[in-house]
Amino acid sequence: MSIKVNLYNQNAESIGELSLKDKVFKVEANNDLLHQAVVAQQANQRQVLAHTKDRSEVRGGGKKPWKQKGTGRARAGSSRSPIWIGGGVTFGPTKDRNFSQKINLKMKRKAILMALSDKVENKAMAVLDKLEVKEFKTKDIDKAVASFEKKVFKNETKRSVLIITDQKDEKLKYSTRNLVGVEILNVNNINIVDLLKYKYLLVVEPVIKALEKRYNK
């Protein structure tokens, strides 16, 4: 079994049909799995920023503030005790925290297939024969994306397009980076968060073949 979709040129004109394999582009969604995959990826990308010093890290406090007995005051061994102003922090956030989460590779891959399948089912994915720009010009990519939004996606809302290519192209990369609501991604870096973040998907034909080769097992 296979799914038939239109194949377009860069001007959003249909130039033929393309068959997509059910095993890759017709996978039933599981919201729990999708949620787990998204949380795991975001947790693994999270940076540890907050860090407080405990009493051993705060500078100073090596000398005993006053003698142990005879002063009438409470015993104190260091002016950097957590109960002193300027002392260390008890149970504060530290740089040693680890937010990473593990997720099974098969689960991660299945979540990606679910996201791709959803794009196909909702007609939110378009396949191009190729996507090229001759010069470093943002307006060329803007024109191509606008053509698909108008002719294929019928989108009249806020722009949200993810472009997936099969190889590195500096002209394409730098021509895209100033477009709001448009992101370009190499097929080797495909991930669940970006697939769900963007409403529409533009992929070149070699990407389809690469995905089917990788996931059709």
C-alpha positions in Angstrom: 0.0 0.0 0.0 1.1 3.5 -0.7 -0.2 7.1 -0.5 -0.3 9.3 -3.6 0.7 12.9 -3.3 1.5 15.6 -5.8 5.0 16.5 -6.7 5.7 20.2 -7.2 8.3 22.4 -8.7 9.7 25.5 -6.9 6.8 27.6 -8.2 4.2 25.4 -6.5 3.1 23.9 -9.8 2.2 20.3 -9.9 4.5 18.3 -12.2 3.5 14.7 -11.3 2.7 12.3 -8.5 4.8 10.6 -5.8 4.0 7.4 -3.8 4.6 7.5 -0.1 5.0 4.3 1.9 2.3 3.6 4.5 4.9 2.3 7.0 6.4 5.7 7.1 3.7 8.2 6.3 0.6 6.5 7.6 1.3 5.8 11.2 -1.5 6.2 13.7 -0.9 8.9 16.3 -0.4 8.2 20.0 -0.6 11.4 22.0 1.1 9.9 25.1 4.1 8.8 23.0 4.3 12.2 21.3 4.2 14.0 24.6 6.9 11.8 26.0 9.2 12.3 23.0 8.8 16.1 23.1 9.4 16.3 26.9 12.5 14.1 26.5 14.0 16.2 23.7 13.4 19.5 25.5 14.8 18.1 28.8 18.0 16.9 27.0 18.4 20.4 25.4 17.9 22.2 28.7 20.9 24.2 30.0 21.7 24.4 33.7 21.9 28.1 34.4 21.0 28.7 38.0 23.7 28.0 40.5 24.0 29.0 44.2 27.0 28.6 46.4 27.0 26.4 49.5 29.1 27.3 52.6 32.2 25.6 51.2 32.1 27.7 48.0 31.5 31.1 49.5 34.7 33.1 49.9 36.0 33.7 53.4 34.7 32.4 56.7 37.8 30.5 57.6 38.3 32.1 61.0 36.0 31.3 63.9 34.0 34.5 64.6 34.5 34.4 68.4 35.6 31.9 71.0 33.4 28.9 71.8 32.5 29.8 75.4 32.2 32.9 77.6 30.8 35.5 75.3 27.1 34.8 76.0 26.5 34.4 72.3 25.5 31.3 70.4 28.3 29.1 69.1 29.6 29.9 65.6 32.2 28.2 63.6 32.1 30.3 60.4 30.7 33.6 59.2 29.7 31.7 56.0 27.1 29.5 57.7 23.8 29.4 55.8 22.1 31.1 58.8 24.4 34.2 58.4 23.9 37.1 56.0 26.5 36.6 53.3 26.7 32.9 54.0 26.1 29.9 51.8 22.7 28.8 50.5 21.0 25.6 51.8 19.4 23.4 49.2 19.7 26.0 46.4 19.9 25.1 42.7 23.3 24.0 41.6 25.1 23.4 38.3 25.3 19.7 39.1 21.7 19.1 38.3 20.9 16.7 35.4 17.7 17.3 33.5 18.3 14.7 30.8 15.7 12.0 30.1 16.1 8.7 28.3 13.7 7.5 25.6 13.8 4.3 23.6 15.2 4.7 20.1 12.2 2.9 18.6 9.8 5.2 20.5 11.7 8.3 19.3 11.5 7.1 15.7 7.8 6.2 15.9 7.0 9.7 17.3 8.7 11.2 14.3 6.7 9.0 11.9 3.5 10.0 13.7 4.3 13.7 13.2 5.1 13.1 9.5 1.9 11.0 9.0 -0.2 13.8 10.6 1.2 16.3 8.1 0.3 14.1 5.2 -3.1 13.3 6.5 -3.9 17.0 7.0 -2.4 18.0 3.7 0.2 20.1 5.5 3.1 18.6 3.6 4.3 19.4 0.1 7.0 17.6 -1.8 9.3 19.5 -4.3 11.5 18.0 -7.0 14.2 20.5 -5.8 14.7 23.7 -4.0 17.5 26.0 -5.2 18.6 29.6 -5.1 21.2 31.1 -7.4 22.2 33.9 -5.1 22.1 34.8 -1.4 18.7 36.4 -1.7 16.0 36.1 0.9 13.3 37.3 -1.5 13.7 34.2 -3.7 12.9 31.8 -0.8 10.2 34.1 0.4 8.6 34.0 -3.0 8.8 30.2 -3.2 7.3 29.8 0.3 4.5 32.3 -0.4 3.6 30.4 -3.6 3.0 27.2 -1.6 1.1 29.0 1.1 -1.2 30.5 -1.4 -1.6 27.6 -3.9 -1.1 24.5 -1.9 -1.7 25.1 1.8 -4.3 27.8 1.4 -2.8 29.5 4.4 -4.1 32.9 5.4 -2.8 32.9 9.0 0.5 33.4 10.6 3.4 31.9 8.6 4.7 28.6 10.0 6.8 26.6 7.6 9.6 24.0 8.1 11.8 23.2 5.1 13.7 19.9 5.1 16.5 19.4 2.6 18.8 16.4 1.9 22.2 18.3 1.8 23.9 21.4 3.0 23.3 24.5 0.9 24.9 27.7 2.2 22.9 29.9 -0.2 19.6 28.3 0.9 20.6 28.5 4.6 21.5 32.2 4.6 18.6 33.1 2.3 16.2 31.6 4.8 17.4 32.7 8.2 15.9 36.2 8.1 12.4 34.9 7.2 10.1 35.0 10.2 8.1 31.8 10.7 10.4 29.8 8.3 13.0 27.3 9.4 15.3 25.1 7.4 16.5 21.7 8.6 18.7 18.9 7.2 17.1 15.5 7.1 19.8 14.1 9.3 18.7 16.6 12.0 15.0 15.9 11.8 13.3 15.9 15.3 9.9 15.7 16.9 9.9 19.3 18.4 10.5 21.1 15.1 8.0 18.8 13.3 5.2 19.7 15.8 6.3 23.4 16.1 5.7 24.3 12.5 2.3 23.9 10.9 3.4 23.2 7.3 6.2 21.1 5.9 8.2 21.6 2.7 10.5 18.7 1.7 12.5 17.9 -1.4 12.0 14.5 -3.1 15.4 13.0 -2.0 14.3 13.6 1.6 11.3 11.3 1.1 13.6 8.6 -0.2 16.0 9.1 2.7 13.2 8.8 5.3 11.7 5.7 3.7 15.1 4.1 3.6 15.8 4.9 7.2 12.5 4.1 8.7 10.9 1.4 6.4 12.4 -1.5 8.3 
